[in-house]
């Protein structure tokens, strides 16, 4: 194979790997690959405000989720799980406050609607729902951080990266609680 053919083969391989990465991220974010590519490349400030409002609705939902699950959890691990749920509420509240203020600073109006909370009949289901919500939040904030960077909003980008760290920590702690679940 000549040098040109090797470069073409290498370029095609990178393209296919890139396409596969985009498809995986799109599935994880529950969006189409086309929406993901569009969101990552040509985003306007108004579109970012709309997406931040979606994130804010998710944060409101997370607060409700943790409050509700803390009240409803039962079983032999109730005290520990209730404490875990209650300890997460301040982080989610701070995320919501940050997002609401940033939306206003960017010229938008913060939403007052929360995303629905998954009904979970038992402690394990609650932890699984929390894990999914935290995983989704980390992925959304990763995307939002890239969008903020594309718009030159460095402060927003850095704060979103801190929120990714928070959500990832919540996700990892929840995952550890689910490991070797006895029932």
C-alpha positions in Angstrom: 0.0 0.0 0.0 1.4 3.4 -1.0 1.7 6.4 1.3 -1.4 8.0 -0.1 -3.4 4.9 0.3 -2.2 4.5 3.9 -3.2 8.1 4.7 -6.6 7.5 3.2 -7.0 4.3 5.1 -5.9 6.0 8.3 -8.2 8.9 7.7 -11.2 6.6 7.0 -10.4 4.7 10.2 -10.4 7.9 12.2 -13.7 9.0 10.5 -15.4 5.6 11.3 -14.1 5.8 14.9 -15.4 9.4 15.2 -18.8 8.3 13.8 -18.9 5.5 16.3 -18.0 7.8 19.2 -20.7 10.3 18.1 -23.3 7.5 17.9 -22.4 6.2 21.4 -22.6 9.7 22.9 -25.9 10.4 21.1 -27.3 7.2 22.6 -26.1 8.1 26.0 -27.6 11.5 25.8 -30.8 10.2 24.2 -30.5 12.4 21.1 -30.0 11.7 17.5 -26.4 11.8 16.2 -27.4 14.6 13.9 -28.6 16.7 16.9 -25.4 16.0 18.8 -23.2 17.1 15.9 -25.3 20.2 15.4 -25.2 21.0 19.1 -21.4 20.6 19.2 -20.6 22.8 16.2 -23.0 25.7 15.5 -24.7 26.7 18.7 -26.1 30.1 19.3 -26.4 31.8 22.7 -30.2 31.5 22.4 -29.9 27.7 21.8 -27.5 27.4 24.8 -30.1 29.3 27.0 -32.8 26.8 25.9 -30.5 23.8 26.7 -29.5 25.3 30.1 -33.2 25.6 30.8 -33.6 21.9 30.1 -30.7 21.3 32.5 -32.4 23.5 35.1 -35.6 21.5 34.8 -33.5 18.3 35.4 -32.0 19.8 38.5 -35.4 20.7 39.8 -36.4 17.1 39.1 -33.3 15.8 40.9 -34.2 17.9 44.0 -37.7 16.5 44.0 -36.3 13.0 43.3 -34.0 13.1 46.3 -36.6 14.6 48.6 -39.2 12.1 47.6 -36.9 9.1 47.7 -35.6 10.1 51.2 -39.1 10.2 52.5 -40.2 7.0 50.8 -37.2 4.7 51.2 -37.7 1.7 53.5 -36.0 -1.5 54.3 -33.0 -2.6 56.3 -30.7 0.2 54.9 -33.2 3.0 55.2 -31.2 5.2 57.6 -28.1 5.1 55.4 -29.9 5.5 52.1 -32.2 8.3 53.5 -29.1 10.1 54.7 -27.4 9.7 51.3 -30.5 11.1 49.5 -30.8 14.1 51.8 -27.1 14.9 51.6 -27.4 15.2 47.8 -30.1 17.9 47.9 -27.8 20.9 48.6 -25.5 20.0 45.6 -28.5 19.8 43.3 -29.9 23.1 44.7 -26.6 24.9 44.1 -26.6 23.6 40.6 -30.1 24.9 40.0 -29.2 28.3 41.5 -26.1 28.5 39.3 -28.1 27.6 36.2 -31.0 30.0 36.9 -28.5 32.9 37.5 -26.5 32.1 34.4 -29.6 31.9 32.2 -30.6 35.4 33.4 -27.0 36.7 32.8 -27.2 35.3 29.3 -30.5 37.2 28.6 -32.9 34.3 29.2 -35.7 33.5 31.7 -35.2 30.5 34.0 -37.8 27.7 33.7 -40.1 27.0 36.6 -40.9 23.5 35.4 -39.3 20.3 36.7 -38.6 17.1 34.8 -40.8 14.2 36.0 -39.3 11.9 38.6 -39.2 8.1 38.0 -41.5 6.2 40.4 -39.4 3.6 42.2 -41.1 1.1 44.5 -38.0 0.0 46.6 -34.6 1.2 47.7 -32.7 -0.6 44.9 -35.0 0.9 42.2 -34.5 4.3 43.7 -30.7 3.9 43.6 -30.9 2.7 40.0 -33.1 5.7 39.0 -30.6 8.0 40.8 -27.7 6.4 39.0 -29.4 6.9 35.6 -30.3 10.5 36.4 -26.7 11.3 37.6 -25.2 9.6 34.5 -27.5 11.6 32.2 -26.6 14.9 34.1 -22.9 14.2 33.7 -23.3 13.6 30.0 -25.5 16.7 29.5 -23.0 18.9 31.3 -20.1 17.5 29.3 -22.0 18.5 26.1 -22.9 21.9 27.6 -19.3 22.5 28.6 -18.2 21.9 25.0 -20.9 24.3 23.8 -19.9 27.0 26.3 -16.3 26.6 25.1 -17.4 27.0 21.4 -19.2 30.3 22.4 -16.1 31.5 24.3 -17.9 31.4 27.7 -14.9 30.3 29.7 -16.5 30.9 33.2 -19.6 28.8 32.2 -17.4 26.1 30.8 -15.3 25.9 34.0 -18.4 25.8 36.3 -20.0 23.1 34.1 -16.8 21.1 34.5 -17.1 21.4 38.3 -20.7 20.2 38.0 -19.6 17.2 35.9 -17.2 16.4 38.8 -20.1 16.6 41.3 -22.5 14.5 39.2 -19.8 11.9 38.5 -19.1 11.7 42.2 -22.8 11.1 42.9 -23.0 8.5 40.1 -19.9 6.7 41.4 -21.2 6.6 45.0 -24.6 5.3 43.9 -22.9 2.7 41.7 -20.9 1.5 44.7 -24.0 1.3 46.8 -25.6 -0.9 44.1 -22.6 -3.3 43.9 -23.3 -6.6 45.6 -26.9 -5.5 46.5 -28.2 -8.3 48.7 -31.7 -8.5 47.2 
